[in-house]
Amino acid sequence: MNLQETLELHVKAAVKALFESELESVEFQATRREFAGDITVVVFPMLRVIKGNPAVIGEQVGQYLLDNVDLVKGFNVVKGFLNIEISDAYYINFFQQIKDDESYGFSEVKDDKAVMVEYSSPNTNKPLHLGHVRNVLLGYSVAEILKASGKKVYKTQIINDRGIHICKSMLAYQKFGNNEEPTAELKGDKLVGNYYVKFDQAYKAEISELMAQGQSEEEAKKNAPMLLEAQEMLIKWEAGDEDVVALWKKMNQWVYDGFDVTYKNIGVDFDTYYYESDTYLLGKEFVSEGLRTGVFFKKEDGSVWCDLTEDGLDEKIVLRSDGTAVYMTQDIGTAIQRIKDYPDVGGMVYTVGNEQDYHFKVLFLILKKLGFDWAKNLFHLSYGMVDLPSGKMKSREGTVVDADDLIQEMADTAEEISKDLGKLEDYSEEEKQELYKTIGLGALKYYILKVDPKKRILFDPKESIDFQGNTGPFIQYTYARIQSILRKADSAGSDIPSSEEVALHDKEKELIKQLELFPEVIQNAADQHSPALIANYTYDLVKEFNSFYQNVSILGADTEIEKSFRVALSRTVSHTIKNAFQVLGIEVPERM
């Protein structure tokens, strides 16, 4: 039980003893800095069950706690706010319990139902770009946070490896490729992406030519030979044409190999993969079942729909009049297939941009109407776009910010700033390059993850790599500083004093109070699917440590007992930083 939970029991007991009334809950908040106290009880909500002046009620409850509860050492009341001072012994005893726990904050798996988290899910006609980076970082981090909160987690993606956009790259390669293949300098996903751009260039040239011949822009777009050939290629693929399928397999494999390199560079992984070429026909069988049970209805042209107007939405098509499926049908089938493949899955998280908000409202609602109990545990991790100072990105025009290039740019920027600071003289070249990558990736990940997922981000690489302020490098630097202290301390901190031997400095107490919050922050971040809560908690912890570091001598403490305690406290802070950054997918360097 944490402090708040313990105090809630005592406050309820106080109210029962003093007023013969039962409180359902107790409202707490942080004590304002201008008042003495460690935690504040808000008295006003008690007036629902107790009649009287809130300040007087606060005085009575405060006195009861002081007289009857050992951990309370003082109190004061400001209007309807009861500020409670907690004894040093409570904080020291709490610290004794966590000081040797290197996995502090993480819970053992406590739920027999797993969660499947889907993220990335790219198209195989281009490399991963900045937009994918936010998706991948969010999805991976949420999966790790859910794991840390005690959930079993499967990380997955569905690769969009079929359709007209894939055929566009294939057709351009057929026409202009001259049997080009990936090289060490040109990864397969980039090579295929180049041909997607070449298709668009050729297609636009044909449109201009047809318009010059008198066709309208709309007619020219439909009649351009490049598009007609791509459509014909898709028909051949669906019919299983041997040559088309062989080219499709070859080019897709190039892309998969390229993606693997990028994922490794970013530091994310997956437990399982789904491919649209395997799933695009799924779901059709459930249309028949939905028609039978009245979830769906058929229109005169033979198309099948779901009427969601009573739920505040509209009618949604699930099968075209020619019997072909739409994306919604496929997503229904894929969700059901995942439960068949992993029967222990009781919920899913879909990491997809906010332009698909409506799609997922409809999908989840249809699955509920089809009678799947697990549908109530589906969550759309919706996120905003990532913009750059230079403007919006367009894949087909080749103006995207390639993920690999971005990672390299971040490492280069970290190198430039680190050289200016001039603190790496004793590093080998290999150690320097590894550190630059760690700092650069940490800056990128932290900058993106510290923002609430729903908000749009303007990403500035230089601003993200700053060794001051709310940035990844600032937190990494603090972690490295603690490691330096621990190396100098040698064996200090192995024997921690008891609560009778140490009177806590205010800065020590504030640091322990911040540490105590970590398990709750993990649980809240899991409940809200928000890495931002972890990122900003870590920044607050680091600020608290730096204030402690500046105001309290660690290695030069007056007594060995104090030194031992402060070294142990620093070590526990470093474990907590490392654990927090671990669920964000960020590494921490031992030296900087």
N, C-alpha and C positions, 0 to 999 in steps of 0.2 A: 504494500500500500504506500502511495506517495503522500507527501505532506497534506495536500488538499483533501485527499480521501480520508486520511486520519482525522484531520480537523473537522471535516463534515460530520463524522460520527460524534465527535465531542460537542459540536455546536447543537446538533439535534438533541443530544442527551441534556445539554444545558437548558434548552427551550422546554423540554418535557418536564425537567425538575423544577424550573422556575415558574412556568406558566401553564403546566399541564396541557400543553398543545403539541401536536405532531407536525413537524416540517417535512414536506416531500423532498425538498432539496435545499441546498445552501448555495448562494451566489457569492463567488470570490472574484477578486481582481488584484492586480499587482498594486502594492502600496506606492503612492506617489512619493517622489524623491524628497519632497520638502517635509514629509512626516516620518516620524520614527515607526518602524515596523517592517515585517518581512512579507506579510500577506494581509489582505483586507477582506473582511466580511461585509457584504452590502446588506444593511439591516432592512431597508425599505420593503423588499419582497416578503419579509416576515409579517408585515402588517396585515396580510391576508388572513392570518390565523391568530395574531396577537393584537390587542387594542392597546394603544399608548403612544408616547412620544418616542420616535426612533432613536434619539440620542440617549434617552434614559434606558431604553431596552438594550442598546449597545453597551452601556456601562454595566448593566446587570449581567449580561452574557459574558462580557470581558472579565469581570471579577470572578464569576463562577469558573471560567477556564483557568484563570491565574491560581485559584485556590485548589483546583482539582486535577489539573492536567500538567504533568511534569515538563512537557516540551514547551509550554508557554511561560515566558519569563517576564512579560510586561504587555501593556496594551494602552491605547489611547483612543478616544472617540472624537471624530470630527463630523458634526451633524449626524447623518445616518450611516456613517462609515466607521466600522470597528477595525482599527489597525492593530494587528497582533505581532508582538516580537517573539521570535522563536529562540530557544536556548542553543548555545554553541554545541552542547552535547548532542542534540538531535542531528546537526549537520556533520559533526565528526563521526558519529555512529553510522550515519548514512554513507559517508565517504569510505569508512572501513569496509562496508559491504561491497563497494563497486571497484575499489582501487586496483584489484588484481584481475579484473574481468576485461580481457582484451576485446571481447565481443559485446561490450556494454551497449545496451539499447536494442539489441537484436533479440527476438523471441524464437523459441523452438517452434516447429510446426505444430499448430494446435487445432487444425481444422482438417477433417478428412476430405473436404471438398476443395478441389484445386481451382485456380483461376487461369484462364488462357489469355495472354496479352498479345495482341496483334500490332505490329508496327512495321515500318518501312514500306512493304508492299509496292515495289516500284514497277514501272513498265520496262520491258526488255528492248527498248529502242533508243536508249540514251543512258549516260552515266548518272550516278546520284549527284544531286545538286544541293544548294543551301537549304531549299525547302525540305528536302528529304532529311537533311542533317537535324533540323528541329524535331521532325517526326521521330527519327531513330533515337535521338537523345532522350526525348520525353518517354517514348515507349519502353526503352531499356531501363530507364531510371524508375519508372512506375513499377515495372516488373520486379526490380531489385528491392524497392521499398515494400511492396506487398510481401516479398519473401522475408524481409527483415521483420515485418509485423507478425509473422507466424503463419503465412499462407504457403501452400504448395503452388508453384507457378510453372506454367509452360509458356515459353516465348516462341511466337510463330510469326509467319508472314504469308501472304498470298501473293505470288508473283504474277503480274499481269503479262503473260507471255503469248497472248493471241490477240487477233483483231486487226483492224485496218491500219493502225499506227505501226504495228510490227511489220506488216506487209509493205508499208512505204519504205522502211529501211532496207528490206530484202530486195525490193524492186530496184532501188537506187544502186544497191551493191551489184545486182545482176548487170545493170547498164553501164556503171562507171567503175566497178571495183577492180577489174584486171587481176582477179585472184589475190588481192591484197589480204594479208593476214596480220594478226596482232604481233607486236614485238615487245621487247623489254621497255622500249621508249613509248610505245602506244598500246595501252591496255585495250582488251577486247570491247569493253563497254564504250570506250571513247571512240574506237574505230566505227562501231555500229552507229553511235550518235552522230558521227560525221556524215554518214550516209542518210540519216534522217534529215539533216540540214540540207544535203545535196538534193534530196527529193523535193523539199519545199522550194528551193531555188529554181529547179527545173519546172515544177508545177506552176509557179508564179510567172515564169517566162511564157509558158503555154497559154496561161490565162490572158496575158497581155496580147499575145499573138491572135488569139480568137476574138478578143474584143476589137482589135484593129481590123478584123475581118467583118465586124458588124454585130457580133453577139453581145448581149448584155452581160454585165459582170456575173450575175447569177447563173446565166446559161453557160458562160465560159467556165465557171468553177465546176459545174456538173459535167461538162463535155470534154474537159482537158484530158488528153490521152493518158497522162501519168496516173490520174486518179482512176480512170476506167481500167487501166491495167492492174492497179493495186487491188481494186475491187474483184477483178477476175482472179487474181492470185489468192485472195481470201476464200473465194468459192472453191478453188482447187485444193487449198489447204483443208477446208472442211470436208471435201470429198476424199481426202487421203492421197492426193497426187504424190507419187513417189519422189520426184525431183524437188517439188516445193517443200515437202516435209523434210527432206534431207538438208536443204538449205536452211530451213527454219531451225532444225536441231543444231546445225553447225554454228549459226550466228548466235542463237540463244546461249549455247555453251560458252562462247567467247564472253558474252555479257555476264553470265554467272561467275566465271573466273575473275572477271574484272570487279564485280561486286564484292567477292570474297576478300580481295585485297583491300578494298575501301573499308569494309566492315572491320577487318583486322586493324587497320590504321586508326579507325575511330575508337576501337575497343569495345565492340558490341558483338553479341552472338545470338543464335537461335537454337531452340530445341527441335523444332519441326518446321517443315515447309509445305505449303500448298501451292498448286499451280492452276491458273485459270483454265489452261488447256484440259485439265482433268476435271474441273468443277463446273464448267460453263453449262453443262447439261443437267447438273443437279438441281433439284427443286421442282422439276416439272411433275414428278410423281405426287408431290404434296399439293399441287394445284387441284388434281382430281379429288384428293381427300377433302380439301377446302371447299370445293364445289358441293361435295356430298353433304358436308356438315353446315353449309350455308355461310361460311366465312367469305367465300368468293361468289361472284355471279357472272353469268355469261351475257354479253351484249349480242345484238342481232348479227353483227359481222363475225361472230365466233370468238372474239377476243374475251379474255377473262380479267375481271377487275375485283378489287377489294374496296368496299364503300366505308370510308373512315370519317364521313361527315359528322356523325354523332359524337365522334371523339375530337372534333374541332379541326380535323384535317380535311383532305379531299378524297376523291376516288383515285385509286392507284392501279395501273395496269400491271398484271403479273404474267400474262401470256398474250402474244400478238395474235391477230386473226389467222395468220398463216401457221400458227402452232409453235413459233420460235419464242425462246425465253428472253426476258429483259434482265438487266443487272439485279433488280430486286429479287427475281426468281432464283438467280444464281446465289445471291447472298443468303437467302432463306435455306437453300440446299446445303451450302457450305457450313453454315452454323450447325445444322442438324448433323451433318457428317462429322464435324469435330467432336460432338458429344458421343457419337458412335465410336469414333477412333479412341477417345479418351473418356471413358465412362465416369471417371472421378471428377471431371470438370463440372463445376456448379455455377460458373459465371464466366463472362468474357469481357475484355476491355478492347475496344477498337480505337487505335490511335490514327485519327483521320482529320484533315483540316476542316475548319468551320463552314466551308462552302457545302459540306455534306450533312449539315445538322438535320435538315428535313428528312433526308434519305434514312438516317438512322432512327429518327422518331417513328417513321413508317415501318421500318424493318422490325424494330422491337415490338411494336404494337401488333403487327401481323403474327409474329411468332407467339405472342401471348394468346391471340385469338385462336391460333391453331392448337392451343392447349399444352404448350411446353412450359412446365413449371420453372425451369431454369431461366426462362426469358425475363423474369423479374430481376435477374442478377446481371443483366447486360448493361454496359456503360460505354458511351461514346466519349472518349478523351479528345474533345474538340479543342483545336488550337488555332491561333491567328497566323497570318502570313509573316514571313521574315523579309524585310526590305533592306536594301543597301542604300547608302547615300547617293549612288549613281542611278537608282530607279529600279523598276520592275524587270523581272527576268522572263525571257521567252525561249523555250527549248527549241522550237522549230527554226528560230532565227539564229540560234547559236549564241544567244546573249546570256545564258545561264552562268551562275557561278559554280563551277565544278567542285564537288566535295573534296576531291584529292588536291586540287589546286588551293582550295581554302585552307586545308590542313597544313600544306606546305607554307602558305603565306603566313599562317599563325606562328609556325616554328621560326620562319625567317624574321618576323617582327620581334619574337621573343629573343632571338639572337642579337638583333640590333640593340634592343633596350638593355639586355644583360651586358653587352660589351661596353655600353655607355656607363653602366654602374661599376664595371671593372672589378668584380668579386670572384672571378673564376680562374685566377692565375694558376692554381695548382691542379686544374682539371686536365685530363687527357682530352684529345680532340673527340674521341668516341663518347666520353662522358659528357662533354659539352653538348654534342648533337642530341644525345638522349635527353638531357635536361631541357634543351630548347623545345623539343617535341612535347615533353611533359608539361612545361609551362604554357606553351601555345595551345595545346589541346585543353588543358585545364581552364585557360582563359575563355576559350570558345564555349566549352560546355557550361561553365558557371554563368557566363553572360546570358546564355539562352535559358538555362534552367532556373535562374533566380527570378525570372518574370513569370507571373501567373500565366498558365498555358493559354487562357482565353484571349490574352492581350496580344496585339500586333507588336512586332519588334522591329526597330531600326537598328541593324547590327553594324557596329563600327569596330573593325578589328583592332585599331590602335587604342581606342578607348578601353577595350576589354583587357588589354595587357598593360595594366597599371599596377605598380607595387604598393599603391595607396588606395584606400576606399573599398567599396563593396565589390571586389573582384576576386577571381580565382587565384591569381598570383599573390595577392596580399595574404590570403589564407594559407596558401602553400608556403609562403615565406615565414609565416608565424610557426607553422608546423616544423619547418627546418630549424628555426631558431630554438624551439623546444628541444629538438634532437641534439643540438649543440650543447645546450645546458645539461642534458642528461649524460652526454659523453664526458663533460667536465666533472659532473657530480660523481661519476664512477658508481660506487655501491650505495651511495646515500639514498635514503628513501625506502630501504628494505624493511626497517622497523618503524611502524607508524605509532605515534604516541596515542594514549587513550585520551578520552575527553577531559579527564582530570588534569592532564599534563599540559594542555595547550588552551590558551584563550585566543579565539580567532580574531585576526585582523579583519576589518570590514571588507577589504578586497578579497580575502580568502573566502569569506562567507558568501559574497556575491558570486564568486566563481563556482562554488559548490551548488548554490541555488540554480545557476544556469545549467550545470551538469545534470541536476535532478530532473530537469524538463525533458531531456533527450528522448527517453522511451515514449513519453506522451506525444512528442512531436512526430516520432516515427509513426505511431498509430494514427494521428490526425492526418499526416501526409498520405497514408494508405487509404484512409476513409475518403479523403477529398481528391485522391489521385493527383497530388500536387507536389512535385519536387521542389517548388519554390519555397515551401515551408521549411524543408531541410536546409536549403541553401541559405536562407536568411537567418535561420537559427544558428548555423555555423558561423556566419559573419558576426552575430551578436556574441557568441561564445569567444571568438577570437578577439573582439573588441574588449570583452571583459578580461581576457587573459593579458592583453597588452597593458591594460590599466593596472592590473595586478603586478605585472613585470616592472612597470615604471615606478610603482609606489612601494613595493615590498622587495627587500633584498632576498634572493633565493639562496645562492651559494654563500653569501656573506651574512647569513642570518646570525643572530646573537647567540643562539644555542644550537647544539647538534640536533636536539628534538625538533626545533623549528625548521632547521635546514632539511631534515629528513621528511618532515610533513610537506614542505613546499615543493621538494623534488618529486615526491609521490603525486602531489596535486598536479604538477606540470605534466607528469607522465600520463596521468588519467585524462587530462585535457587533450593530449596528443592522440591517445587512443580514440577519443570521441570524435576529434576532427577527422581522423583516418576513416572511422566507421561511417561518418556522415558523408564524406566524399566518396567512399566506396559505393554507396547506394546511388550516388549521382554519376558513377562511372568515371570519377576523376582520381588520378594517382597523386600521391604526395611524395616529394623528394626528400631524402634524408639530409641533403645538403643543398644550399643555394648560395 
